[in-house]
Amino acid sequence: MGFEGAEVERPTRERAAVSEDGRSRDRTRPALPDPLPMSVVDAHCHLDIADGEDGNWLGAAEAIKLAKSVGVTRIVQVGCDLPGAAWAVEAAATYKGVIAGVALHPNEAPKHAEAGDLEDALAEIERLAKSSERVRVIGETGLDYFRTGPEGRAAQHESFAAHIELAKRLDKTLMIHDRDAHDDILKILDREGVPERLVMHCFSGDTEFARECVNRGAYLSFAGVVTFKNAQSLRDALAVTPLDRVLVETDAPYLTPSPHRGQPNASYLIPHTVRKMAAVLNISVAELCAALNENADKVFGGTW
């Protein structure tokens, strides 16, 4: 079940060109924003996913170049399935500013369980995690009750627990995907034991959940959603998060920040999110950039 032949010159999959409500998206690429005053890290990105089925892919090298031009100098490339995890390892070996995360996304776990190869898939994730020191993250793992129904939850729980154990055993950062599953995320973390370094990817909870996660040692990573008009509860959660526990991410090509919501996302658009976060926290953009950079070094095991 190896994927050693990953090619960073090609995407591993495509984002749907039609939104969930059935409308075609505006897929023109936004212009570059004003650069940040200090460098930051995109704590979660999918450079390997093309935006649409017609090959509209911002290649990794160009995406990294554009990001650097606005102050996003480092990227955490996250694999969500076996081909994506292998691609992430190869990208981290190819590009100086990139480190890798490898895991089975929670929506992948039921598929492998149904096929009868979940144990083999988890073994492949472990092999990839051990393959390079530039693989610093086990993730994104976790639970997703939005796209997977009750029939798939047992497989998600099994996979999540296995990833937690792997992160602890290999001393790597655990990165959690949590969609509509706050309570069970905490229950499984408490049962299995929280790893030393923990990131809540694309944090989506309220102030109470933010405090619960921080109390367990987590860093909360905020994506472009924090800029959306209807996301006041998320901004409230950011406001109560200690500055030394805050990260920023794109989840590109998804979750594009305002004013470009719905268009293709990329790491170079992080300045929009950072400036909104600084306003919410009532601090300067430079102060936030410094904290984001320091926090990334701490949670991802040092600079790269």
C-alpha positions as CSV (number, residue, x, y, z in Angstrom):
1,M,0.0,0.0,0.0
2,G,2.9,2.4,-0.7
3,F,2.7,5.7,-2.5
4,E,6.4,6.5,-2.9
5,G,5.8,7.8,-6.4
6,A,4.1,11.1,-5.3
7,E,4.7,13.9,-7.7
8,V,4.7,17.5,-6.3
9,E,4.2,18.8,-9.8
10,R,0.7,17.5,-9.9
11,P,-2.3,17.8,-7.6
12,T,-3.7,14.7,-5.9
13,R,-7.4,15.7,-6.2
14,E,-9.8,18.6,-7.1
15,R,-12.1,20.8,-5.2
16,A,-15.7,20.8,-6.6
17,A,-16.3,23.7,-8.9
18,V,-19.9,23.9,-7.6
19,S,-20.7,25.0,-4.1
20,E,-22.7,22.9,-1.7
21,D,-25.8,24.9,-2.5
22,G,-25.5,24.0,-6.2
23,R,-24.2,27.3,-7.4
24,S,-21.0,27.7,-9.5
25,R,-18.3,29.5,-7.6
26,D,-16.3,32.5,-8.7
27,R,-13.0,30.8,-9.4
28,T,-10.9,33.9,-10.4
29,R,-7.8,34.2,-8.2
30,P,-7.8,37.2,-5.9
31,A,-5.2,39.8,-6.1
32,L,-2.2,39.9,-3.7
33,P,-3.0,41.8,-0.5
34,D,-0.6,44.2,1.1
35,P,2.3,42.4,2.7
36,L,2.4,41.8,6.4
37,P,5.0,43.7,8.5
38,M,6.5,40.4,9.8
39,S,6.5,36.8,8.6
40,V,3.9,34.3,9.7
41,V,3.2,30.6,9.2
42,D,0.3,29.1,7.4
43,A,-0.5,26.4,10.0
44,H,-2.7,24.3,7.7
45,C,-2.7,24.1,3.9
46,H,-3.5,21.7,1.1
47,L,-1.1,22.7,-1.7
48,D,-2.0,19.4,-3.5
49,I,-5.7,20.1,-4.1
50,A,-6.6,21.8,-7.3
51,D,-9.5,24.3,-7.4
52,G,-12.0,22.6,-9.7
53,E,-12.0,19.7,-12.1
54,D,-10.5,21.5,-15.1
55,G,-6.9,21.6,-13.9
56,N,-7.1,25.1,-12.4
57,W,-4.3,24.4,-9.9
58,L,-2.0,26.9,-8.4
59,G,1.2,24.8,-8.4
60,A,3.1,24.4,-5.2
61,A,6.2,26.3,-6.3
62,E,4.1,29.3,-7.4
63,A,1.9,29.2,-4.3
64,I,4.9,29.2,-2.1
65,K,6.5,32.1,-4.1
66,L,3.3,34.2,-3.8
67,A,2.9,33.5,-0.1
68,K,6.5,34.6,0.6
69,S,5.9,37.9,-1.3
70,V,3.3,38.9,1.3
71,G,5.1,37.6,4.4
72,V,3.8,34.0,4.7
73,T,7.3,32.3,4.7
74,R,6.4,28.9,6.0
75,I,3.6,26.4,5.4
76,V,2.4,23.2,7.1
77,Q,1.3,21.0,4.2
78,V,-1.4,18.5,5.4
79,G,-2.3,15.2,3.8
80,C,-5.8,13.9,4.2
81,D,-5.6,10.5,2.6
82,L,-2.8,8.1,1.6
83,P,-1.9,9.8,-1.7
84,G,-2.1,13.3,-0.1
85,A,0.0,12.1,2.9
86,A,2.7,10.8,0.5
87,W,2.5,14.1,-1.5
88,A,3.0,16.1,1.7
89,V,6.1,14.1,2.6
90,E,7.6,14.7,-0.9
91,A,6.7,18.4,-0.7
92,A,8.4,18.8,2.6
93,A,11.5,17.2,1.2
94,T,11.3,19.5,-1.9
95,Y,10.5,22.9,-0.5
96,K,12.6,24.5,2.3
97,G,9.6,26.4,3.9
98,V,7.3,23.4,4.1
99,I,6.8,20.7,6.7
100,A,4.4,17.8,6.5
101,G,1.4,16.4,8.3
102,V,0.1,12.9,7.6
103,A,-3.1,11.2,8.6
104,L,-6.4,9.8,7.5
105,H,-9.0,12.5,7.5
106,P,-12.0,11.4,9.7
107,N,-14.2,11.0,6.6
108,E,-11.6,8.7,5.1
109,A,-11.7,6.3,8.0
110,P,-15.2,4.8,7.3
111,K,-14.2,4.2,3.7
112,H,-11.2,2.1,4.7
113,A,-13.2,0.3,7.4
114,E,-15.8,-0.6,4.8
115,A,-13.1,-1.8,2.5
116,G,-11.6,-3.9,5.3
117,D,-8.2,-2.1,5.1
118,L,-8.3,0.5,7.9
119,E,-5.5,-1.3,9.8
120,D,-3.3,-1.3,6.7
121,A,-4.0,2.3,5.9
122,L,-3.1,3.3,9.5
123,A,0.1,1.3,9.1
124,E,1.0,3.3,6.0
125,I,0.4,6.6,7.8
126,E,2.8,5.4,10.5
127,R,5.4,4.5,7.8
128,L,5.1,7.9,6.3
129,A,5.3,9.6,9.6
130,K,8.6,7.8,10.3
131,S,10.0,8.5,6.9
132,S,11.4,12.0,7.5
133,E,12.1,14.4,10.3
134,R,10.2,17.0,8.2
135,V,7.0,15.1,9.0
136,R,6.2,16.9,12.2
137,V,2.5,16.6,12.4
138,I,0.0,13.7,12.7
139,G,-3.1,15.2,11.2
140,E,-5.6,16.1,10.2
141,T,-7.4,13.5,12.2
142,G,-10.4,13.8,14.5
143,L,-14.1,13.5,14.0
144,D,-16.6,14.8,11.4
145,Y,-20.3,14.3,12.1
146,F,-21.3,16.6,9.2
147,R,-20.3,14.5,6.3
148,T,-20.3,11.1,7.9
149,G,-23.4,9.8,9.6
150,P,-23.8,7.7,12.7
151,E,-22.9,4.5,10.8
152,G,-19.4,5.7,10.3
153,R,-18.6,7.0,13.8
154,A,-17.1,3.8,15.2
155,A,-14.5,3.9,12.4
156,Q,-13.8,7.5,13.0
157,H,-13.4,6.9,16.8
158,E,-11.0,4.0,16.1
159,S,-8.9,6.0,13.7
160,F,-8.8,9.1,15.9
161,A,-7.6,7.0,18.9
162,A,-4.9,5.4,16.7
163,H,-3.6,8.8,15.5
164,I,-3.5,10.1,19.1
165,E,-1.4,7.1,20.1
166,L,0.9,7.6,17.1
167,A,1.4,11.2,17.8
168,K,2.4,10.5,21.4
169,R,4.6,7.5,20.5
170,L,6.5,9.4,17.8
171,D,6.5,12.8,19.7
172,K,4.8,14.6,16.9
173,T,2.2,17.4,17.0
174,L,-1.5,16.2,16.8
175,M,-3.7,18.2,14.5
176,I,-7.4,17.8,15.0
177,H,-10.3,18.2,12.5
178,D,-13.5,18.8,14.5
179,R,-16.8,19.3,12.7
180,D,-20.0,19.1,14.8
181,A,-18.3,16.8,17.3
182,H,-17.0,19.0,20.1
183,D,-18.0,16.8,23.0
184,D,-16.7,13.6,21.5
185,I,-13.4,15.2,20.6
186,L,-12.9,16.1,24.2
187,K,-14.1,12.7,25.5
188,I,-11.7,10.7,23.3
189,L,-8.8,13.1,24.0
190,D,-9.4,12.7,27.7
191,R,-9.7,8.9,27.4
192,E,-6.6,8.4,25.3
193,G,-4.4,11.1,26.9
194,V,-3.6,14.5,25.3
195,P,-0.3,14.6,23.4
196,E,2.4,17.2,24.4
197,R,1.6,19.4,21.3
198,L,-1.9,19.8,20.1
199,V,-3.6,22.0,17.4
200,M,-7.3,22.5,16.9
201,H,-7.3,23.0,13.1
202,C,-9.8,25.5,11.7
203,F,-11.2,26.1,15.2
204,S,-15.0,26.2,15.0
205,G,-16.2,26.3,18.6
206,D,-17.6,29.0,21.0
207,T,-15.9,30.6,23.9
208,E,-16.6,27.7,26.3
209,F,-15.1,25.1,23.9
210,A,-12.1,27.4,23.3
211,R,-11.5,27.4,27.0
212,E,-11.9,23.6,27.3
213,C,-9.3,23.1,24.5
214,V,-6.8,25.6,25.9
215,N,-7.2,23.9,29.3
216,R,-6.0,20.7,27.6
217,G,-2.9,22.5,26.2
218,A,-4.2,23.1,22.7
219,Y,-3.3,25.8,20.3
220,L,-6.3,27.1,18.4
221,S,-5.8,27.7,14.6
222,F,-8.1,30.2,13.0
223,A,-8.9,30.2,9.3
224,G,-10.7,32.7,7.0
225,V,-14.0,31.9,8.6
226,V,-13.1,34.4,11.4
227,T,-13.5,37.2,8.8
228,F,-17.1,36.1,7.8
229,K,-19.9,38.5,8.8
230,N,-21.9,35.6,10.4
231,A,-19.0,34.4,12.5
232,Q,-19.3,36.6,15.6
233,S,-19.3,33.6,17.9
234,L,-15.9,32.5,16.4
235,R,-14.5,36.0,16.9
236,D,-15.7,35.8,20.5
237,A,-13.8,32.6,20.9
238,L,-10.7,34.2,19.5
239,A,-11.0,37.1,21.9
240,V,-10.8,34.7,24.9
241,T,-7.9,32.7,23.6
242,P,-4.6,33.5,25.1
243,L,-2.2,35.2,22.6
244,D,0.4,32.5,23.2
245,R,-2.1,29.8,22.0
246,V,-3.2,31.4,18.7
247,L,-2.3,30.2,15.2
248,V,-3.5,31.2,11.7
249,E,-4.2,29.0,8.7
250,T,-5.8,29.0,5.3
251,D,-7.1,25.4,4.8
252,A,-6.5,26.4,1.2
253,P,-8.0,26.0,-1.3
254,Y,-11.0,26.2,1.0
255,L,-12.3,28.8,3.5
256,T,-11.1,31.9,1.6
257,P,-11.3,35.0,3.8
258,S,-13.4,38.0,3.1
259,P,-13.5,40.0,0.9
260,H,-12.9,37.0,-1.4
261,R,-15.1,34.4,0.2
262,G,-15.9,31.6,-2.3
263,Q,-13.0,32.3,-4.6
264,P,-9.9,30.0,-4.6
265,N,-7.9,30.3,-1.4
266,A,-4.1,30.2,-1.1
267,S,-1.5,31.0,1.5
268,Y,-0.9,34.4,0.1
269,L,-4.3,35.5,1.3
270,I,-3.5,35.0,5.0
271,P,-2.9,38.8,5.5
272,H,-6.7,39.3,5.3
273,T,-7.2,36.9,8.2
274,V,-4.3,38.2,10.3
275,R,-5.5,41.8,10.0
276,K,-9.0,40.8,11.1
277,M,-7.6,38.7,14.0
278,A,-5.5,41.6,15.2
279,A,-8.6,43.9,15.2
280,V,-10.5,41.3,17.3
281,L,-7.6,41.0,19.7
282,N,-7.1,44.8,19.8
283,I,-3.4,44.5,19.1
284,S,-1.2,45.7,16.3
285,V,-0.7,43.5,13.2
286,A,3.0,43.3,14.0
287,E,2.4,42.1,17.5
288,L,0.1,39.4,16.3
289,C,2.6,38.3,13.6
290,A,5.3,38.0,16.2
291,A,3.1,35.9,18.4
292,L,1.9,33.7,15.5
293,N,5.5,33.0,14.5
294,E,6.6,32.2,18.0
295,N,3.6,29.9,18.6
296,A,4.2,28.0,15.4
297,D,7.8,27.3,16.4
298,K,6.6,26.0,19.7
299,V,3.8,23.8,18.6
300,F,5.5,22.4,15.5
301,G,8.8,21.5,17.2
302,G,11.1,24.4,16.3
303,T,11.8,26.5,13.2
304,W,12.2,25.2,9.7
